[in-house]
């Protein structure tokens, strides 16, 4: 099992849609979880950290299920500007680095 | 935005030549990282540093070396570049105490090895 797995997509949705991404991770001892966003030919940028109780930031909601070892990201009321690749990120087994998923591509159209 | 710069931003070189990429930060963060990003592979860790002169290997360290003589600078060297090292290289920094904390990325260096 790969350390961090994501559905690569692409997810093609109209403006205003709700879209959800899932991610699974293999290290049951992981403690740090993030979602990053990467625009085409740009560097990854932190979208949000993911906390055990779940957390929300505007239109974005992140959930963590430790028992099943998966993380989700929900985007409500999608905007054209949400079009990007979303990276699921978990800390490494040694705890000294982060492991990045390959990303899920989202395309929002008008 | 975190104060991270990378130089050069683009480079074209020939097989067998040495190449050094520089990452510079103004945040005084302890951890610094070098990744490469390739289609189909995502971001892969090459080397990282947890302090001045303290470095360790990542997932894809073969063919690469690093040095960190000052907190603010982390250098990545390809001793003898090969075409398989054509990639986009990102530097990242983290201010956490454990390393597995939020990382902030530089703008990247596009390297082409002919």
Interface residues (C-beta under 8 A of the other chain):
Chain A: X31 X32 X34 X42 X43 X44 X45 X46 X49 X87 X91 X92 X95 X96 X97 X98 X100 X101 X102 X103
Chain B: X33 X35 X40 X41 X42 X43 X45 X48 X50 X56 X58 X90 X98 X99 X100 X101 X102 X103 X104 X105 X106 X107 X108
